[in-house]
Amino acid sequence: MKKIRFISFLVCAVLFAGTLGGCSPATTKGPELVVATGTDASTFDPHFTTDSATEVLNKNLYNNLVKFTADMQIVPDLATKWDLAQDGVTWTFELRRGVKFHDGTAFNAQAVKACFERLLDKNTGSPRRSVLEMIKEIQPVDEYKVKIVTAYPCGSFLQQLAHPVAAIISPAAIKKYGKDLARNPVGTGPFKLAEWVSGEKIVMDRNPDYFEGAPQVQRVVFRIVPEDATRAMLIESGQVDVALRLPVTELQRLRTNKDLNLIETPTLMTMYVALNNQRGALRDVRVRQAINYAVDKDVLLKDILGGLGTVADAPISSATWGYAKIGAYPCDRAKAKDLLAGAGYGNGVELELWTPVGRYLMDRQVAENLQAQLAEVGIKVKIRQWEFQSLMAEVKKGQFDMVLLGWSPSTGDADQGLFPVFHSTQWPPGSNRAHYKNPQVDSLLEKAKQEVNPETRKSMYAQAEKLIMDEAAWLFLYYPKQVVVTRANVKGIEVLPAEHIIFGKVQKG
Amino acid sequence: MRRPCSRRFFKNPSALVGGIILGFLVIVSVVGPAVVPYSPYKQDTSIKLRGPYAEHWLGTDEFGRDVLSRLVLGSRYSLSAGFVSVGMGLAGGLLLGAPAGYYGGLIDQMVMLLCDILLAFPGVLLSLAITMALGPGIYTPMVAVGISSIPVFARLVRAQFLSLRNAQFVEAARSQGASDARIVFKHLLPNSIGPLVVQSTLRMGSAILTTATLSFLGQGAQPPEPEWGAMLNMAVPYFWTAPHLVILPGLAITITVIAVNLLGDALRDFADPRTRE
């Protein structure tokens, strides 16, 4: 009996402690910023970061040589000036003076060399090594000047350097921690990592010596709250200052709340359905065009996505360098039926559509709406829902009709936006999931990659984009927007199209 | 004078209520889809997420589809899930349990070992593992639940046969030279039917619930099929904005399971000589 009483006491105590933990003290007081995010960091080592949720965190800890602005221009970051020699492959960067890493190590040309060499060393095993693989040589000229030679003239080199994987890491930390950089990030950014409790929170303290001026907030606390509705509740009740990645259903409600601000910005992402160009009915360009004509993208955007996006009128988004407005397929179901009839599918055709669940904004709903829209022209779609990781593993095998995906070129450049998804050498397991092949497009993409004259490059990409649209390699859908919700008193968050969110200049009124 | 069996049975209130609800559901699932005013698949996103109103009695879902029409068609999946999975479990159980109970020995040991292994897994977990292996689809959860009910039925059949195989009437049949098959089908099976019917009915409730669970987890019916569990799953993001999408399929599942269980309980009481008046 005594034992039972003791156990029940214990249970009560644990439950009580649990409730206390739930109502943690009012976190918005004091000069700290609390951010509710849906996903934990995977690693703080930029060389091993592949997900945009972690990139957001890294961008507040590290700097690159150059960075993007809100309109995707390249501006100085740790490099103040740069110059490309006549040969088209030798770049010289002047580095910012007097910058120190969080561990006190001085930032200089040697640091750049050590960091990039780690990334390029195949033994490091970085999954994003390809971003800077064109680098042949890194030579420090003096303390604050570094020369980088690329293997071929690379038109998007500066954009590659602004990619999160090209963040500059403290050379002392690389030596000291090696693989353990994942939990011990040392950069030059506005914040330094103070605490990481996996699955619970990430705390960053401000860097008082930050070269652009110390942040006004003492610290940023990222609370990991996987449940969408809970994140919405936290921002509504003022328990957090910022909420990331809220679903459309919640945003529509929050929009009317006067205590909240919704920061809506375009992204680099194109949402599309990869039509397997080498399989069954989809081999026929008329069928692929019919699919594009059959879908009313405006309905999709307005009714399913709550207006959070714009219709895709090119294979890459308008925020991406090299975008050319080609024009979207209008919704014309009569024409779609004619095209299908012409291709010999007047009596309809059956196709399978794979969709991830919970990876993209309203992904399952989009798939289900596409199913209904395509049924209008006699295309019978069978949906298969997947968890994202298993979907990607299966997509790599290439045995599918159609798959709903998003492509976001994180360098903000058409090379990354087009080459991996449309060049014929990139078929699965590569990213050309549509198995698209057009020798003309191949050659344009190859030439543009090595062209350093921006105007010539742009016109090459415009030609390629036109061909890709005309051949309906994908079902082109829309460019989703990203939305960051803040309390009305929070100002100065930088939300960039590359899905970088920077808190260095945040003010809390 | 003894009243007809059915009359006596339905004097039991739980049998009456369960029977009426289940009967209603069967009728709905058979004729309902033909008489509902809207197609359960037709999307009209301009009227999405509306609560009940004159034109759509039970409101519309996230694509503006009519919830009533979808619930009605969904009853078909849930009821057939109950029958199919219990039928599979029963068939499998007979196939394994009958020889085990009748012959005993090595066969018995092997079958019981297999059953013990299967029963060691919690039902939902086992079903989930089977659906993962089969891939999602509308019949997958039915098959999975069916397979995971086999050991339950196998043990019951074995126990029945074990207790009956040395009964006097079986001895008598055997002494007259009846074959094993004749003894099993003519004597053992008819005498075990009562407990089997009771077990089947009771099992049906949990089978419907488990199939709905599997669909809720995305392993069952795929869009746009209006399986109740799948409808619930779809409704989760709208818990606050359109609660009817959560409440209605939930209610449908609850009522169906309660009806089947009421009937099962009544059958058990009826079949049990100790509780029969």
Interface residues (C-beta under 8 A of the other chain):
Chain A: D228 A229 P247 T249 R253 V299 K302 D303 I304 V357 R364 Q365 A367 E368 N369 Q371 A372 Q373 A375 K382 I383 R384 Q385
Chain B: Y41 K42 Q43 T45 S46 K48 E62 F63 P136 G218 Q222 P223 P224 M234 P237 Y238 F239 W240 T241
